[in-house]
Amino acid sequence: MADTIDVTQAQYFIPEIWANTALPILRSNIVLTPRVYSDSDVAAFGVGDILNIPYPGTLTAYAKSAQTAYTLSLPTGEATVPVTLNKQYAVSFLVEDVVRAQANQDQMRVYSQAAAISLAEQIETDGITEVQTAAHSIGAYGTALDFDDILNAWKTLTDYKAPPGERFMAVSTKDLVALVGDTDIQAWAAFSRGNQIVGDPTNLGALGGFQEVLASQLITTSGATPAETKNIAWRRDGVICAFRGLPDPPAGSGAVGANVRDPESGVVLRTVMAYDATYGGVRVTFECLYGWQILEEAKVLLVKS
């Protein structure tokens, strides 16, 4: 067996290797995407395709009397929710010596990290923008978040009958700083966490009925008067992000590709590699096809600050 990997050997393995290098980096840079309902498949689809996602309705409880038949409960609100695969983003770059890049794990990681972070920010931005269109909201623009806002968000979701558990909130970095400085949260942390308010600046952990309160630098403040910050709260099954694989390169085209699915976040990433005779190197492309959709308005909330 040869001691080195040449282009002939490497061409069959590089797409999967590069995709699996990028996925953990992409995953670590997203907050919303891993915490929503995920529907992903590596089968080939295209931009504009519509997925009809089945969504269960609500069942009613009926009294049961002795020697009487059960009353059948028919779901209300049962439907399929159309999710349009209307987002396709790619990061493409040239590697002049792709075999050397594969052998040098640090170099591969540098390329993969840059591509993955760019895609992660785009996917997250699209998701946050979708949830920010929620029909229900709390809070007021121009005011920093505090513990009362978190409790109010919990109350509002509960009043709309969103089930407990798997509730999350994503806030701007300025609001996370405000929450850490809130005396009510400090008192609560002193009692429940031994005064450790936050172990990770990006995640306050369980707080006020939410499984996690997280910071996202992608939630920004507008320049309006008063300034508007649109934080978000949601239950996992209130939002969906659907990913689909993209077609493999045509046989004989000289390109090789692979769709790889991340089991933790549901992200499907296609990597394509092809020799570019014009520039004398291998063109590497990371690409995602996806669509966001609110599934149920009772389970999503705009949190103004």
C-alpha positions, -999 to 999 in steps of 0.1 A, spaced: 0 0 0 13 35 -9 25 56 20 10 88 5 -25 97 -7 -26 109 -43 -54 127 -61 -68 95 -76 -72 80 -41 -83 112 -24 -110 122 -48 -135 95 -36 -132 105 1 -126 142 3 -163 154 1 -173 133 32 -142 142 51 -146 179 45 -183 179 53 -178 160 86 -150 184 95 -174 214 89 -205 201 106 -193 203 142 -181 238 136 -214 248 121 -233 232 150 -213 251 176 -222 284 160 -260 280 160 -285 285 188 -320 283 173 -316 255 147 -308 226 170 -337 235 193 -366 234 169 -385 206 152 -362 192 125 -371 175 93 -342 166 71 -334 141 44 -304 136 22 -326 129 -9 -322 153 -37 -345 184 -38 -343 218 -53 -350 254 -44 -388 261 -44 -398 226 -36 -426 225 -10 -427 199 18 -460 191 34 -452 183 70 -479 165 89 -488 182 122 -510 165 148 -542 182 160 -557 185 195 -576 156 211 -604 161 236 -609 141 269 -644 126 274 -659 112 305 -663 74 306 -693 59 323 -698 23 334 -713 1 307 -710 27 280 -688 28 249 -658 51 247 -663 84 229 -639 87 200 -619 119 201 -613 133 166 -583 156 162 -591 192 157 -566 214 139 -548 184 123 -532 194 91 -501 194 70 -480 225 71 -463 235 39 -426 243 42 -410 258 12 -373 250 5 -366 286 -4 -331 291 10 -300 279 -8 -267 293 3 -232 282 -6 -196 290 2 -172 282 -26 -134 286 -26 -103 272 -44 -76 250 -29 -46 247 -51 -33 215 -36 -63 196 -22 -44 165 -12 -20 185 9 -50 203 25 -65 169 33 -33 157 48 -29 189 69 -58 187 93 -51 223 106 -54 237 71 -86 217 64 -101 230 96 -92 266 87 -111 263 54 -140 243 69 -143 267 99 -146 298 77 -172 281 54 -192 266 83 -194 299 103 -207 318 73 -234 292 66 -243 289 103 -249 327 105 -271 326 74 -292 297 86 -296 312 121 -304 347 107 -332 332 85 -346 313 115 -346 342 139 -362 364 112 -390 338 109 -397 335 146 -396 373 150 -428 374 129 -447 357 158 -482 368 162 -479 372 200 -455 394 219 -446 408 253 -423 435 266 -417 470 253 -391 484 230 -364 506 245 -363 487 278 -338 461 290 -350 426 298 -353 416 334 -366 386 353 -402 398 351 -400 396 313 -389 360 314 -417 351 338 -441 370 316 -429 351 286 -434 318 305 -469 329 315 -479 339 280 -468 306 265 -486 288 292 -518 308 288 -518 299 251 -516 263 262 -481 256 250 -471 224 268 -444 227 295 -408 216 288 -386 222 258 -391 259 260 -362 282 250 -354 319 248 -327 336 227 -318 372 236 -294 398 224 -260 401 240 -270 434 256 -300 418 271 -280 389 285 -258 414 302 -289 431 316 -303 397 329 -270 388 346 -271 422 364 -307 418 375 -309 416 413 -339 392 412 -319 368 390 -288 372 413 -309 364 443 -324 334 426 -289 322 415 -276 326 450 -303 304 463 -304 277 435 -269 277 421 -246 287 449 -243 322 435 -231 309 401 -253 331 379 -238 319 346 -212 292 338 -212 301 301 -218 336 289 -238 323 259 -262 303 280 -279 312 313 -292 276 315 -326 269 331 -343 301 341 -379 312 348 -395 281 333 -373 280 302 -350 250 297 -323 274 284 -319 312 280 -293 317 254 -275 347 239 -273 352 201 -252 379 185 -275 377 155 -303 393 175 -294 430 169 -309 463 179 -324 486 152 -317 523 151 -354 532 155 -366 555 183 -370 539 207 -344 513 197 -360 479 189 -346 446 199 -366 415 189 -357 387 212 -375 354 208 -390 326 228 -404 293 215 -412 257 222 -393 231 202 -423 219 182 -435 254 175 -410 260 147 -396 238 120 -364 239 100 -364 215 71 -332 206 53 -329 185 21 -300 172 2 -290 185 -32 -284 164 -63 -251 147 -68 -228 160 -96 -235 144 -129 -215 112 -136 -185 119 -158 -185 157 -150 -152 154 -131 -169 166 -98 -175 145 -67 -200 154 -40 -217 141 -9 -247 151 13 -240 146 50 -265 150 78 -257 162 113 -277 140 137 -276 166 164 -288 197 146 -305 181 116 -284 202 92 -278 186 58 -246 199 42 -235 191 7 -199 193 -3 -188 193 -39 -153 192 -52 -141 197 -88 -109 206 -106 -109 241 -120 -86 242 -150 -90 280 -152 -74 286 -118 -54 254 -115 -69 240 -83 -98 222 -68 -129 242 -61 -146 232 -28 -182 242 -22 -202 238 10 -239 242 4 -273 240 23 -309 238 11 -335 246 37 -367 263 47 -381 278 80 -417 278 91 -437 286 123 -458 256 130 -480 269 157 -484 305 168 -493 295 204 -457 282 208 -437 311 196 -433 346 211 -416 379 203 -399 393 234 -394 431 229 -367 451 246 
